[in-house]
Amino acid sequence: MKSMLVHLDASPRSARRLALAHRLAREHGAELTVVFAVLPAMVAAPFAAAEGAYAAASLLEETDRQLRARAREMFEREAVGGAPMHWVEIRHDTLEVAMAEHALFADLLVLGQHDADDRETGPVPRGLVASLVHDSGKPALVVPTTGELAAPGRQVLIAWKPTREAARAVAAARPWLLAAESVHVGCTLARRDDERTGTSALERWLRRSGVTAPIHIHGLAGTGIGEALLSLATDTDADLLVMGCYGHSRARELVLGGVTRTVLRTMTLPVLMAH
């Protein structure tokens, strides 16, 4: 990985995400593109501007300036020493399209879990993470809004399913898997023992790829697979969940799979996703 992209907004937790991305860039000798991207307040709250005309518009513009100033301060503070870092701003209503274009030239995206209750973030589209992973085709490390944020990868949990998405996620996780102390694999009972595509085949692939850590297999039963995965992550002390990002476009809107939606909504550990 020689090129990384991190999404920056104006929230304090965004500084933690930036610090993690910078640390990963240093470890891999990569350049880091820092993309400050929030919707303009005028776009996020058009009715506010309409009701108050000039005064409201001035207030919204000042809000935009304050958000940018906070984010830029984070960047300047983090950019002292370490990996090369580049600042990019996206401040228009086609934010997701522009970010996806920048993402095409990154080996890894570092993104944040959406938090609708965080008023300091600035207006960020709710589905930004999933749309970037889906539209760019690049793997993304999604950072949770809560909990400690240590360097991930000591205890890795793979959510295995014999699909393109899961296989791409595992391939993207290779740097962490090679350094892991332990690897856990969660798979539905119906798919676990399949000779060609089950967990035994996955384990053989991992060993051929150089993974030396102990590999533990866990069966997942029932219909709440997303909840079961996050529960398994807690039980195994996992600090990184590796999984496919599932979804499809319908009438210009990305419709997420149930497991993907559950994990993105309730995750408490970093998640490496690929589509």
Secondary structure, DSSP 8 states (H G I E B T S, - for coil): --EEEEEE-SSHHHHHHHHHHHHHHHHHT-EEEEEEE---HHHH-HHHHHHHHHHHHHHHHHHHHHHHHHHHHHHHHHTSSSS-EEEEEE-STTHHHHHHHHHTT-SEEEEE---TT-TTS----TTHHHHHHHHH---EEEE-SSS----S-SEEEEE--SSHHHHHHHHHTHHHHHH-SEEEEEEEHHHHT-TTTSHHHHHHHHHHTT--S-EEEEEE-SS-HHHHHHHHHHHTT-SEEEEE--EEEETTEEEE-HHHHHHHHH--S-EEEE-
